[in-house]
């Protein structure tokens, strides 16, 4: 897979990155998301320190990701239990 050299701007800093062609759009969207979130938090909390705002964003995003991972794990366990129950029911059916 071909790697592209791109630059993204986050918090008024430019970061050169090498990404695969299929990741470029996602990386650019992520950078836009971070910048939009920064603007919102700056207005909402009147915080001037960009490091504080970035830390707030990281905490929120990681918390969200961890919650999603936990929900995914619970869903997987439920699916496994339902599949096991279906297999047992199918095992009782005589053809």
JOLINSUL-V847571 format. One line per field, one symbol per residue. psi: psi as a letter, one per 20 degrees, with the letter a starting at -180 (. if undefined). A space follows every 50 residues. Layout:
psi=???
//
This chain:
psi=ppqqorpqpplkqpopqpqqhiiggggghggggggghggghgggilphoh ggghggggggghggghgghghgggggggggghggghhgghhipp.
//
